Amino acid sequence: MKKILIVGAGGQIGSELVPYLRGIYGTDNVVATDVRECTGLSEEGPFETLDALDGKAMEAIVSKYGIDTIFNLVALLSATGERNPQLAWKINMGALMNSLEIGREHNCAVFTPSSIGAFGPTSPKDMTPQDTVMQPTTIYGVCKVTGEMLSNYYAQRYGLDTRSVRFPGLISNKTLPGGGTTDYAVEIYYEAIRNGRYTCAVPSDVYMDMMYMPDALRSIVELMEADPTKLKHRNSFNVTAMSFTPEILAAEIRKRIPSFEMDYDVDPVKESIAKSWPNKLDDSCAREEWGWKPQWDISSMTDDMLAAVAKKLEAEKK
Ligand code: SER
């Protein structure tokens, strides 16, 4: 990885992955792109406005900067996808197909995140294995499974260096996720600080895998830097850091803010999606093949999130 292109850089992952990669590989070697202008990212280093569905425009940027690695972060998330499945397919698969095709023509490595959403109700719920039944019931999951297979196909057919992780719900404090089923685990911290209470759209007792953003960023770089001869899998590796329910997370917050209250107004779409996903992934293949190991748990993450969100909301008031 010497010249990196980030597609969809303005989202929850990209807004943190760009500065993280710029810190490791040098500011000028990380070109951020998004369909919208992103002031923060463009002030700090190279930035181009790019609609990921415009393959010609993507190719022009790859040529202009001599890109050798593409991170494709474009996606409509699970709950939003259910509101417009055709659009979700068009955007999620279109951005991936362009990344793979341009990767093939310009010999670039391609990273695309997959998700716990690639699993479905027929997958084993607990310690969900790396290789198992994958029959998702959301359009988001259908795109993720297809994307995994397509990326493996490009690796096998064209020798393209494609790699991916199946991310759990990602918790972060820079850019909000939008339209995901796991969003509650981010929103809860903001509302705990703002109002001391939160109304959760996911039922109290549904377990899902989660990960704090610093672990997610590190996992991406560690996988992309891993020795390819050690990789038995490519697209995509189970990774996880913790598994909890809304009630468990609320209790963790209550240890720090005893007056915190949570009630429920369950969204039937999110409920059915959450219940169709694993309770907890088995990420032993990632641990064995490239040394994956999370560093953050629910307690350390909660300390850090509450402090960071409080600081951010305070700064916004000024
Ligand atoms: N966080 C995503 C969602 O909830 C899952 O990958 O849609």
py3Dmol code that shows the C-alpha trace and the ligand (Angstrom):
import py3Dmol

protein = """\
ATOM      1  CA  MET A   1       0.000   0.000   0.000  1.00  0.00           C
ATOM      2  CA  LYS A   2       1.708   3.116  -1.200  1.00  0.00           C
ATOM      3  CA  LYS A   3      -0.943   5.129  -3.010  1.00  0.00           C
ATOM      4  CA  ILE A   4      -4.359   4.676  -1.516  1.00  0.00           C
ATOM      5  CA  LEU A   5      -7.819   5.631  -2.786  1.00  0.00           C
ATOM      6  CA  ILE A   6     -10.722   5.758  -0.344  1.00  0.00           C
ATOM      7  CA  VAL A   7     -14.131   5.630  -1.991  1.00  0.00           C
ATOM      8  CA  GLY A   8     -17.001   6.815   0.235  1.00  0.00           C
ATOM      9  CA  ALA A   9     -14.613   8.567   2.613  1.00  0.00           C
ATOM     10  CA  GLY A  10     -17.216  10.810   4.228  1.00  0.00           C
ATOM     11  CA  GLY A  11     -19.037   8.048   6.122  1.00  0.00           C
ATOM     12  CA  GLN A  12     -18.634   6.566   9.599  1.00  0.00           C
ATOM     13  CA  ILE A  13     -15.588   4.437   8.716  1.00  0.00           C
ATOM     14  CA  GLY A  14     -13.983   6.673   6.077  1.00  0.00           C
ATOM     15  CA  SER A  15     -13.939   9.840   8.144  1.00  0.00           C
ATOM     16  CA  GLU A  16     -11.658   8.022  10.626  1.00  0.00           C
ATOM     17  CA  LEU A  17      -9.853   5.657   8.252  1.00  0.00           C
ATOM     18  CA  VAL A  18      -8.553   8.539   6.111  1.00  0.00           C
ATOM     19  CA  PRO A  19      -6.654  10.333   8.927  1.00  0.00           C
ATOM     20  CA  TYR A  20      -5.534   6.952  10.322  1.00  0.00           C
ATOM     21  CA  LEU A  21      -4.040   5.869   6.986  1.00  0.00           C
ATOM     22  CA  ARG A  22      -2.574   9.342   6.372  1.00  0.00           C
ATOM     23  CA  GLY A  23      -0.795   8.998   9.724  1.00  0.00           C
ATOM     24  CA  ILE A  24       0.739   5.677   8.647  1.00  0.00           C
ATOM     25  CA  TYR A  25       1.371   6.088   4.912  1.00  0.00           C
ATOM     26  CA  GLY A  26       1.731   9.876   4.570  1.00  0.00           C
ATOM     27  CA  THR A  27      -0.906  12.503   3.876  1.00  0.00           C
ATOM     28  CA  ASP A  28      -0.192  12.823   0.154  1.00  0.00           C
ATOM     29  CA  ASN A  29      -0.477   9.051  -0.339  1.00  0.00           C
ATOM     30  CA  VAL A  30      -4.106   8.815   0.768  1.00  0.00           C
ATOM     31  CA  VAL A  31      -6.656  10.257  -1.656  1.00  0.00           C
ATOM     32  CA  ALA A  32     -10.097  10.665  -0.104  1.00  0.00           C
ATOM     33  CA  THR A  33     -13.203  10.745  -2.306  1.00  0.00           C
ATOM     34  CA  ASP A  34     -16.887  11.071  -1.602  1.00  0.00           C
ATOM     35  CA  VAL A  35     -20.016  11.959  -3.512  1.00  0.00           C
ATOM     36  CA  ARG A  36     -20.214  15.066  -1.303  1.00  0.00           C
ATOM     37  CA  GLU A  37     -17.533  17.619  -0.512  1.00  0.00           C
ATOM     38  CA  CYS A  38     -16.029  16.769   2.923  1.00  0.00           C
ATOM     39  CA  THR A  39     -14.421  19.876   4.365  1.00  0.00           C
ATOM     40  CA  GLY A  40     -12.421  18.153   7.109  1.00  0.00           C
ATOM     41  CA  LEU A  41     -10.881  15.554   4.788  1.00  0.00           C
ATOM     42  CA  SER A  42     -10.163  17.954   1.918  1.00  0.00           C
ATOM     43  CA  GLU A  43      -8.473  20.521   4.169  1.00  0.00           C
ATOM     44  CA  GLU A  44      -6.085  17.871   5.499  1.00  0.00           C
ATOM     45  CA  GLY A  45      -4.957  16.216   2.233  1.00  0.00           C
ATOM     46  CA  PRO A  46      -5.849  15.168  -1.308  1.00  0.00           C
ATOM     47  CA  PHE A  47      -9.603  15.012  -1.909  1.00  0.00           C
ATOM     48  CA  GLU A  48     -11.766  14.551  -5.013  1.00  0.00           C
ATOM     49  CA  THR A  49     -15.526  14.589  -5.349  1.00  0.00           C
ATOM     50  CA  LEU A  50     -16.496  11.208  -6.833  1.00  0.00           C
ATOM     51  CA  ASP A  51     -19.750   9.392  -7.505  1.00  0.00           C
ATOM     52  CA  ALA A  52     -18.625   5.767  -7.067  1.00  0.00           C
ATOM     53  CA  LEU A  53     -21.138   4.675  -9.704  1.00  0.00           C
ATOM     54  CA  ASP A  54     -19.217   6.702 -12.300  1.00  0.00           C
ATOM     55  CA  GLY A  55     -16.523   4.197 -13.328  1.00  0.00           C
ATOM     56  CA  LYS A  56     -14.834   6.583 -15.768  1.00  0.00           C
ATOM     57  CA  ALA A  57     -14.428   9.240 -13.102  1.00  0.00           C
ATOM     58  CA  MET A  58     -13.071   6.645 -10.643  1.00  0.00           C
ATOM     59  CA  GLU A  59     -10.600   5.394 -13.206  1.00  0.00           C
ATOM     60  CA  ALA A  60      -9.416   8.936 -13.968  1.00  0.00           C
ATOM     61  CA  ILE A  61      -8.589   9.454 -10.276  1.00  0.00           C
ATOM     62  CA  VAL A  62      -6.786   6.087 -10.064  1.00  0.00           C
ATOM     63  CA  SER A  63      -4.660   7.063 -13.089  1.00  0.00           C
ATOM     64  CA  LYS A  64      -4.050  10.626 -11.931  1.00  0.00           C
ATOM     65  CA  TYR A  65      -2.619   9.581  -8.552  1.00  0.00           C
ATOM     66  CA  GLY A  66      -1.068   6.214  -9.544  1.00  0.00           C
ATOM     67  CA  ILE A  67      -3.287   4.390  -7.036  1.00  0.00           C
ATOM     68  CA  ASP A  68      -2.306   0.825  -5.998  1.00  0.00           C
ATOM     69  CA  THR A  69      -4.878   0.129  -3.253  1.00  0.00           C
ATOM     70  CA  ILE A  70      -8.627   0.892  -3.243  1.00  0.00           C
ATOM     71  CA  PHE A  71     -10.751   0.952  -0.085  1.00  0.00           C
ATOM     72  CA  ASN A  72     -14.388   0.805  -1.164  1.00  0.00           C
ATOM     73  CA  LEU A  73     -16.511   1.982   1.772  1.00  0.00           C
ATOM     74  CA  VAL A  74     -19.678   2.871  -0.135  1.00  0.00           C
ATOM     75  CA  ALA A  75     -22.875   1.281   1.209  1.00  0.00           C
ATOM     76  CA  LEU A  76     -26.475   1.900   2.146  1.00  0.00           C
ATOM     77  CA  LEU A  77     -26.833   0.174   5.543  1.00  0.00           C
ATOM     78  CA  SER A  78     -29.325  -2.496   6.575  1.00  0.00           C
ATOM     79  CA  ALA A  79     -32.374  -0.521   7.746  1.00  0.00           C
ATOM     80  CA  THR A  80     -32.091   2.119   4.995  1.00  0.00           C
ATOM     81  CA  GLY A  81     -31.634  -0.648   2.437  1.00  0.00           C
ATOM     82  CA  GLU A  82     -35.006  -2.150   3.367  1.00  0.00           C
ATOM     83  CA  ARG A  83     -36.693   1.147   2.505  1.00  0.00           C
ATOM     84  CA  ASN A  84     -35.324   1.023  -1.050  1.00  0.00           C
ATOM     85  CA  PRO A  85     -33.838  -2.377  -1.921  1.00  0.00           C
ATOM     86  CA  GLN A  86     -33.358  -1.582  -5.614  1.00  0.00           C
ATOM     87  CA  LEU A  87     -31.347   1.546  -4.801  1.00  0.00           C
ATOM     88  CA  ALA A  88     -29.318  -0.365  -2.186  1.00  0.00           C
ATOM     89  CA  TRP A  89     -28.379  -3.008  -4.769  1.00  0.00           C
ATOM     90  CA  LYS A  90     -27.514  -0.352  -7.352  1.00  0.00           C
ATOM     91  CA  ILE A  91     -25.248   1.635  -5.018  1.00  0.00           C
ATOM     92  CA  ASN A  92     -23.687  -1.200  -2.991  1.00  0.00           C
ATOM     93  CA  MET A  93     -22.950  -3.460  -5.954  1.00  0.00           C
ATOM     94  CA  GLY A  94     -22.203  -0.636  -8.410  1.00  0.00           C
ATOM     95  CA  ALA A  95     -19.454   0.840  -6.219  1.00  0.00           C
ATOM     96  CA  LEU A  96     -17.953  -2.609  -5.639  1.00  0.00           C
ATOM     97  CA  MET A  97     -18.050  -3.615  -9.290  1.00  0.00           C
ATOM     98  CA  ASN A  98     -16.341  -0.376 -10.326  1.00  0.00           C
ATOM     99  CA  SER A  99     -13.674  -0.856  -7.637  1.00  0.00           C
ATOM    100  CA  LEU A 100     -13.007  -4.445  -8.735  1.00  0.00           C
ATOM    101  CA  GLU A 101     -12.940  -3.654 -12.452  1.00  0.00           C
ATOM    102  CA  ILE A 102     -10.670  -0.641 -12.041  1.00  0.00           C
ATOM    103  CA  GLY A 103      -8.585  -2.659  -9.592  1.00  0.00           C
ATOM    104  CA  ARG A 104      -8.226  -5.342 -12.260  1.00  0.00           C
ATOM    105  CA  GLU A 105      -7.240  -2.879 -14.987  1.00  0.00           C
ATOM    106  CA  HIS A 106      -4.776  -0.963 -12.796  1.00  0.00           C
ATOM    107  CA  ASN A 107      -3.513  -3.847 -10.660  1.00  0.00           C
ATOM    108  CA  CYS A 108      -4.773  -2.443  -7.341  1.00  0.00           C
ATOM    109  CA  ALA A 109      -5.472  -4.330  -4.119  1.00  0.00           C
ATOM    110  CA  VAL A 110      -9.139  -3.894  -3.126  1.00  0.00           C
ATOM    111  CA  PHE A 111     -10.565  -3.811   0.403  1.00  0.00           C
ATOM    112  CA  THR A 112     -14.337  -3.822   0.965  1.00  0.00           C
ATOM    113  CA  PRO A 113     -15.947  -4.278   4.358  1.00  0.00           C
ATOM    114  CA  SER A 114     -18.463  -7.079   4.686  1.00  0.00           C
ATOM    115  CA  SER A 115     -20.690  -7.381   7.750  1.00  0.00           C
ATOM    116  CA  ILE A 116     -22.421  -9.539  10.332  1.00  0.00           C
ATOM    117  CA  GLY A 117     -25.372  -8.714   8.045  1.00  0.00           C
ATOM    118  CA  ALA A 118     -24.028 -11.273   5.561  1.00  0.00           C
ATOM    119  CA  PHE A 119     -25.438 -13.948   7.897  1.00  0.00           C
ATOM    120  CA  GLY A 120     -29.118 -14.750   8.257  1.00  0.00           C
ATOM    121  CA  PRO A 121     -31.605 -16.675  10.383  1.00  0.00           C
ATOM    122  CA  THR A 122     -30.373 -20.072   9.146  1.00  0.00           C
ATOM    123  CA  SER A 123     -26.743 -19.399  10.182  1.00  0.00           C
ATOM    124  CA  PRO A 124     -25.663 -20.800  13.562  1.00  0.00           C
ATOM    125  CA  LYS A 125     -26.396 -18.044  16.121  1.00  0.00           C
ATOM    126  CA  ASP A 126     -23.636 -18.598  18.666  1.00  0.00           C
ATOM    127  CA  MET A 127     -19.961 -18.726  17.778  1.00  0.00           C
ATOM    128  CA  THR A 128     -21.049 -18.352  14.144  1.00  0.00           C
ATOM    129  CA  PRO A 129     -18.279 -20.060  12.183  1.00  0.00           C
ATOM    130  CA  GLN A 130     -16.145 -18.473   9.491  1.00  0.00           C
ATOM    131  CA  ASP A 131     -17.456 -20.860   6.850  1.00  0.00           C
ATOM    132  CA  THR A 132     -21.146 -21.646   7.290  1.00  0.00           C
ATOM    133  CA  VAL A 133     -24.634 -21.186   5.848  1.00  0.00           C
ATOM    134  CA  MET A 134     -25.119 -17.611   4.605  1.00  0.00           C
ATOM    135  CA  GLN A 135     -28.711 -16.843   3.653  1.00  0.00           C
ATOM    136  CA  PRO A 136     -29.314 -13.229   4.683  1.00  0.00           C
ATOM    137  CA  THR A 137     -32.854 -11.844   4.591  1.00  0.00           C
ATOM    138  CA  THR A 138     -31.949  -8.158   3.988  1.00  0.00           C
ATOM    139  CA  ILE A 139     -30.896  -6.574   0.715  1.00  0.00           C
ATOM    140  CA  TYR A 140     -27.841  -5.249   2.577  1.00  0.00           C
ATOM    141  CA  GLY A 141     -26.861  -8.820   3.465  1.00  0.00           C
ATOM    142  CA  VAL A 142     -27.589 -10.084  -0.035  1.00  0.00           C
ATOM    143  CA  CYS A 143     -25.194  -7.400  -1.366  1.00  0.00           C
ATOM    144  CA  LYS A 144     -22.554  -8.333   1.226  1.00  0.00           C
ATOM    145  CA  VAL A 145     -22.637 -12.071   0.426  1.00  0.00           C
ATOM    146  CA  THR A 146     -22.601 -11.345  -3.298  1.00  0.00           C
ATOM    147  CA  GLY A 147     -19.735  -8.910  -2.754  1.00  0.00           C
ATOM    148  CA  GLU A 148     -17.740 -11.516  -0.850  1.00  0.00           C
ATOM    149  CA  MET A 149     -18.217 -14.066  -3.624  1.00  0.00           C
ATOM    150  CA  LEU A 150     -17.480 -11.563  -6.373  1.00  0.00           C
ATOM    151  CA  SER A 151     -14.303 -10.425  -4.625  1.00  0.00           C
ATOM    152  CA  ASN A 152     -13.170 -14.043  -4.191  1.00  0.00           C
ATOM    153  CA  TYR A 153     -13.936 -14.610  -7.866  1.00  0.00           C
ATOM    154  CA  TYR A 154     -11.724 -11.674  -8.893  1.00  0.00           C
ATOM    155  CA  ALA A 155      -8.924 -13.061  -6.713  1.00  0.00           C
ATOM    156  CA  GLN A 156      -9.195 -16.551  -8.175  1.00  0.00           C
ATOM    157  CA  ARG A 157      -9.925 -15.574 -11.797  1.00  0.00           C
ATOM    158  CA  TYR A 158      -7.701 -12.507 -12.192  1.00  0.00           C
ATOM    159  CA  GLY A 159      -5.242 -12.801  -9.305  1.00  0.00           C
ATOM    160  CA  LEU A 160      -6.564  -9.571  -7.792  1.00  0.00           C
ATOM    161  CA  ASP A 161      -5.506  -8.982  -4.176  1.00  0.00           C
ATOM    162  CA  THR A 162      -8.983  -8.632  -2.634  1.00  0.00           C
ATOM    163  CA  ARG A 163      -9.414  -8.756   1.157  1.00  0.00           C
ATOM    164  CA  SER A 164     -12.283  -8.087   3.554  1.00  0.00           C
ATOM    165  CA  VAL A 165     -13.548  -8.367   7.113  1.00  0.00           C
ATOM    166  CA  ARG A 166     -17.110  -8.983   8.308  1.00  0.00           C
ATOM    167  CA  PHE A 167     -17.519  -6.019  10.622  1.00  0.00           C
ATOM    168  CA  PRO A 168     -19.867  -6.106  13.577  1.00  0.00           C
ATOM    169  CA  GLY A 169     -21.715  -2.939  14.605  1.00  0.00           C
ATOM    170  CA  LEU A 170     -19.095  -0.192  14.733  1.00  0.00           C
ATOM    171  CA  ILE A 171     -19.161   2.281  17.596  1.00  0.00           C
ATOM    172  CA  SER A 172     -17.444   5.625  17.101  1.00  0.00           C
ATOM    173  CA  ASN A 173     -17.620   9.295  17.988  1.00  0.00           C
ATOM    174  CA  LYS A 174     -16.555  11.235  14.909  1.00  0.00           C
ATOM    175  CA  THR A 175     -19.228  10.599  12.249  1.00  0.00           C
ATOM    176  CA  LEU A 176     -22.602   9.035  13.033  1.00  0.00           C
ATOM    177  CA  PRO A 177     -23.551   5.861  11.200  1.00  0.00           C
ATOM    178  CA  GLY A 178     -26.768   6.235   9.258  1.00  0.00           C
ATOM    179  CA  GLY A 179     -29.551   3.739   8.756  1.00  0.00           C
ATOM    180  CA  GLY A 180     -27.955   0.697  10.371  1.00  0.00           C
ATOM    181  CA  THR A 181     -29.530  -1.751  12.824  1.00  0.00           C
ATOM    182  CA  THR A 182     -26.616  -1.414  15.242  1.00  0.00           C
ATOM    183  CA  ASP A 183     -26.805   2.422  15.303  1.00  0.00           C
ATOM    184  CA  TYR A 184     -28.453   2.321  18.738  1.00  0.00           C
ATOM    185  CA  ALA A 185     -25.070   1.459  20.278  1.00  0.00           C
ATOM    186  CA  VAL A 186     -23.703   4.817  19.078  1.00  0.00           C
ATOM    187  CA  GLU A 187     -26.811   6.991  19.619  1.00  0.00           C
ATOM    188  CA  ILE A 188     -27.168   5.780  23.216  1.00  0.00           C
ATOM    189  CA  TYR A 189     -23.945   7.571  24.249  1.00  0.00           C
ATOM    190  CA  TYR A 190     -24.984  10.887  22.670  1.00  0.00           C
ATOM    191  CA  GLU A 191     -28.416  10.758  24.305  1.00  0.00           C
ATOM    192  CA  ALA A 192     -26.980   9.689  27.664  1.00  0.00           C
ATOM    193  CA  ILE A 193     -24.846  12.837  27.676  1.00  0.00           C
ATOM    194  CA  ARG A 194     -27.460  15.155  26.133  1.00  0.00           C
ATOM    195  CA  ASN A 195     -30.617  14.070  27.959  1.00  0.00           C
ATOM    196  CA  GLY A 196     -29.738  11.322  30.426  1.00  0.00           C
ATOM    197  CA  ARG A 197     -32.170   9.020  28.652  1.00  0.00           C
ATOM    198  CA  TYR A 198     -32.549   7.054  25.422  1.00  0.00           C
ATOM    199  CA  THR A 199     -35.383   5.353  23.561  1.00  0.00           C
ATOM    200  CA  CYS A 200     -34.035   2.245  21.868  1.00  0.00           C
ATOM    201  CA  ALA A 201     -35.438   0.843  18.600  1.00  0.00           C
ATOM    202  CA  VAL A 202     -33.917  -2.629  19.098  1.00  0.00           C
ATOM    203  CA  PRO A 203     -35.429  -5.046  21.691  1.00  0.00           C
ATOM    204  CA  SER A 204     -33.703  -5.157  25.071  1.00  0.00           C
ATOM    205  CA  ASP A 205     -32.476  -8.753  24.879  1.00  0.00           C
ATOM    206  CA  VAL A 206     -31.056  -9.120  21.346  1.00  0.00           C
ATOM    207  CA  TYR A 207     -27.334  -9.875  21.264  1.00  0.00           C
ATOM    208  CA  MET A 208     -25.192  -8.543  18.386  1.00  0.00           C
ATOM    209  CA  ASP A 209     -21.453  -8.325  17.838  1.00  0.00           C
ATOM    210  CA  MET A 210     -19.885  -4.881  18.238  1.00  0.00           C
ATOM    211  CA  MET A 211     -16.473  -3.235  17.894  1.00  0.00           C
ATOM    212  CA  TYR A 212     -14.958   0.129  18.827  1.00  0.00           C
ATOM    213  CA  MET A 213     -13.627   2.095  15.862  1.00  0.00           C
ATOM    214  CA  PRO A 214      -9.917   2.066  16.902  1.00  0.00           C
ATOM    215  CA  ASP A 215      -9.980  -1.752  16.717  1.00  0.00           C
ATOM    216  CA  ALA A 216     -11.798  -1.618  13.368  1.00  0.00           C
ATOM    217  CA  LEU A 217      -9.190   0.720  11.837  1.00  0.00           C
ATOM    218  CA  ARG A 218      -6.348  -1.439  13.091  1.00  0.00           C
ATOM    219  CA  SER A 219      -7.993  -4.598  11.745  1.00  0.00           C
ATOM    220  CA  ILE A 220      -8.164  -3.096   8.255  1.00  0.00           C
ATOM    221  CA  VAL A 221      -4.475  -2.208   8.155  1.00  0.00           C
ATOM    222  CA  GLU A 222      -3.369  -5.481   9.753  1.00  0.00           C
ATOM    223  CA  LEU A 223      -5.328  -7.512   7.219  1.00  0.00           C
ATOM    224  CA  MET A 224      -4.110  -5.455   4.250  1.00  0.00           C
ATOM    225  CA  GLU A 225      -0.505  -5.759   5.471  1.00  0.00           C
ATOM    226  CA  ALA A 226      -0.793  -9.505   6.241  1.00  0.00           C
ATOM    227  CA  ASP A 227       1.473 -11.955   4.448  1.00  0.00           C
ATOM    228  CA  PRO A 228      -0.713 -13.298   1.591  1.00  0.00           C
ATOM    229  CA  THR A 229       0.827 -16.760   1.847  1.00  0.00           C
ATOM    230  CA  LYS A 230      -0.698 -17.092   5.353  1.00  0.00           C
ATOM    231  CA  LEU A 231      -4.238 -16.235   4.207  1.00  0.00           C
ATOM    232  CA  LYS A 232      -6.474 -19.239   3.629  1.00  0.00           C
ATOM    233  CA  HIS A 233      -9.501 -16.941   3.403  1.00  0.00           C
ATOM    234  CA  ARG A 234      -9.858 -13.577   1.739  1.00  0.00           C
ATOM    235  CA  ASN A 235     -13.458 -12.416   1.525  1.00  0.00           C
ATOM    236  CA  SER A 236     -14.357 -12.168   4.216  1.00  0.00           C
ATOM    237  CA  PHE A 237     -12.976 -12.737   7.751  1.00  0.00           C
ATOM    238  CA  ASN A 238     -15.196 -12.851  10.831  1.00  0.00           C
ATOM    239  CA  VAL A 239     -13.900 -10.275  13.325  1.00  0.00           C
ATOM    240  CA  THR A 240     -15.451  -9.229  16.606  1.00  0.00           C
ATOM    241  CA  ALA A 241     -14.545  -7.510  19.857  1.00  0.00           C
ATOM    242  CA  MET A 242     -17.635  -7.857  22.067  1.00  0.00           C
ATOM    243  CA  SER A 243     -21.223  -9.023  22.036  1.00  0.00           C
ATOM    244  CA  PHE A 244     -23.997  -7.391  24.068  1.00  0.00           C
ATOM    245  CA  THR A 245     -27.703  -6.520  24.204  1.00  0.00           C
ATOM    246  CA  PRO A 246     -29.153  -3.001  24.556  1.00  0.00           C
ATOM    247  CA  GLU A 247     -29.892  -3.780  28.224  1.00  0.00           C
ATOM    248  CA  ILE A 248     -26.276  -4.763  28.918  1.00  0.00           C
ATOM    249  CA  LEU A 249     -24.998  -1.578  27.267  1.00  0.00           C
ATOM    250  CA  ALA A 250     -27.463   0.550  29.234  1.00  0.00           C
ATOM    251  CA  ALA A 251     -26.265  -1.105  32.462  1.00  0.00           C
ATOM    252  CA  GLU A 252     -22.671  -0.290  31.530  1.00  0.00           C
ATOM    253  CA  ILE A 253     -23.594   3.374  31.037  1.00  0.00           C
ATOM    254  CA  ARG A 254     -25.549   3.377  34.305  1.00  0.00           C
ATOM    255  CA  LYS A 255     -22.344   2.384  36.151  1.00  0.00           C
ATOM    256  CA  ARG A 256     -21.002   5.824  35.123  1.00  0.00           C
ATOM    257  CA  ILE A 257     -24.281   7.812  34.954  1.00  0.00           C
ATOM    258  CA  PRO A 258     -26.510   6.201  37.630  1.00  0.00           C
ATOM    259  CA  SER A 259     -29.569   8.269  36.645  1.00  0.00           C
ATOM    260  CA  PHE A 260     -29.448   7.112  32.990  1.00  0.00           C
ATOM    261  CA  GLU A 261     -32.789   5.735  31.817  1.00  0.00           C
ATOM    262  CA  MET A 262     -33.659   3.704  28.756  1.00  0.00           C
ATOM    263  CA  ASP A 263     -37.036   2.736  27.341  1.00  0.00           C
ATOM    264  CA  TYR A 264     -38.016   1.001  24.121  1.00  0.00           C
ATOM    265  CA  ASP A 265     -39.971   1.913  21.020  1.00  0.00           C
ATOM    266  CA  VAL A 266     -39.108  -1.128  18.961  1.00  0.00           C
ATOM    267  CA  ASP A 267     -38.894  -0.637  15.193  1.00  0.00           C
ATOM    268  CA  PRO A 268     -40.253  -3.858  13.622  1.00  0.00           C
ATOM    269  CA  VAL A 269     -37.814  -3.668  10.688  1.00  0.00           C
ATOM    270  CA  LYS A 270     -34.787  -3.298  12.972  1.00  0.00           C
ATOM    271  CA  GLU A 271     -36.166  -5.983  15.298  1.00  0.00           C
ATOM    272  CA  SER A 272     -36.472  -8.514  12.525  1.00  0.00           C
ATOM    273  CA  ILE A 273     -33.025  -7.650  11.128  1.00  0.00           C
ATOM    274  CA  ALA A 274     -31.348  -7.785  14.552  1.00  0.00           C
ATOM    275  CA  LYS A 275     -32.934 -11.138  15.337  1.00  0.00           C
ATOM    276  CA  SER A 276     -31.783 -12.580  12.010  1.00  0.00           C
ATOM    277  CA  TRP A 277     -28.105 -11.798  12.737  1.00  0.00           C
ATOM    278  CA  PRO A 278     -25.652 -13.808  14.852  1.00  0.00           C
ATOM    279  CA  ASN A 279     -25.380 -13.370  18.623  1.00  0.00           C
ATOM    280  CA  LYS A 280     -21.637 -13.804  18.515  1.00  0.00           C
ATOM    281  CA  LEU A 281     -19.140 -14.592  15.771  1.00  0.00           C
ATOM    282  CA  ASP A 282     -16.252 -17.027  15.981  1.00  0.00           C
ATOM    283  CA  ASP A 283     -13.277 -15.003  14.702  1.00  0.00           C
ATOM    284  CA  SER A 284     -10.604 -17.674  15.210  1.00  0.00           C
ATOM    285  CA  CYS A 285      -9.637 -17.788  11.496  1.00  0.00           C
ATOM    286  CA  ALA A 286      -8.733 -14.067  11.564  1.00  0.00           C
ATOM    287  CA  ARG A 287      -6.767 -14.673  14.765  1.00  0.00           C
ATOM    288  CA  GLU A 288      -4.896 -17.615  13.252  1.00  0.00           C
ATOM    289  CA  GLU A 289      -4.305 -16.331   9.715  1.00  0.00           C
ATOM    290  CA  TRP A 290      -3.276 -12.723  10.406  1.00  0.00           C
ATOM    291  CA  GLY A 291      -3.080 -12.304  14.170  1.00  0.00           C
ATOM    292  CA  TRP A 292      -6.339 -10.432  14.802  1.00  0.00           C
ATOM    293  CA  LYS A 293      -6.905  -9.491  18.449  1.00  0.00           C
ATOM    294  CA  PRO A 294      -9.288  -6.807  19.747  1.00  0.00           C
ATOM    295  CA  GLN A 295      -8.015  -4.319  22.329  1.00  0.00           C
ATOM    296  CA  TRP A 296     -11.259  -2.670  23.454  1.00  0.00           C
ATOM    297  CA  ASP A 297     -14.074  -4.188  25.517  1.00  0.00           C
ATOM    298  CA  ILE A 298     -17.463  -2.778  26.561  1.00  0.00           C
ATOM    299  CA  SER A 299     -16.022  -1.205  29.706  1.00  0.00           C
ATOM    300  CA  SER A 300     -12.985   0.563  28.230  1.00  0.00           C
ATOM    301  CA  MET A 301     -15.035   1.608  25.201  1.00  0.00           C
ATOM    302  CA  THR A 302     -17.784   3.085  27.392  1.00  0.00           C
ATOM    303  CA  ASP A 303     -15.255   5.139  29.373  1.00  0.00           C
ATOM    304  CA  ASP A 304     -13.733   6.454  26.166  1.00  0.00           C
ATOM    305  CA  MET A 305     -17.040   7.079  24.347  1.00  0.00           C
ATOM    306  CA  LEU A 306     -18.607   9.012  27.233  1.00  0.00           C
ATOM    307  CA  ALA A 307     -15.530  11.213  27.568  1.00  0.00           C
ATOM    308  CA  ALA A 308     -15.195  11.812  23.811  1.00  0.00           C
ATOM    309  CA  VAL A 309     -18.892  12.498  23.203  1.00  0.00           C
ATOM    310  CA  ALA A 310     -19.095  14.845  26.214  1.00  0.00           C
ATOM    311  CA  LYS A 311     -16.119  16.788  24.876  1.00  0.00           C
ATOM    312  CA  LYS A 312     -17.568  16.922  21.382  1.00  0.00           C
ATOM    313  CA  LEU A 313     -21.008  18.108  22.498  1.00  0.00           C
ATOM    314  CA  GLU A 314     -19.419  20.709  24.755  1.00  0.00           C
ATOM    315  CA  ALA A 315     -17.331  22.034  21.858  1.00  0.00           C
ATOM    316  CA  GLU A 316     -20.431  22.212  19.636  1.00  0.00           C
ATOM    317  CA  LYS A 317     -22.142  24.477  22.166  1.00  0.00           C
ATOM    318  CA  LYS A 318     -19.355  27.073  21.875  1.00  0.00           C
TER     319      LYS A 318
END
"""
ligand_1 = """\
7
LIG
N -23.785 -1.684 11.173
C -24.416 -2.290 10.035
C -25.887 -2.152 10.097
O -26.409 -2.143 11.180
C -24.086 -3.753 9.986
O -22.923 -3.947 9.300
O -26.513 -2.110 9.083
"""
view = py3Dmol.view(width=600, height=400)
view.addModel(protein, "pdb")
view.setStyle({"model": 0}, {"cartoon": {"style": "trace"}})
view.addModel(ligand_1, "xyz")
view.setStyle({"model": 1}, {"stick": {}})
view.zoomTo()
view.show()
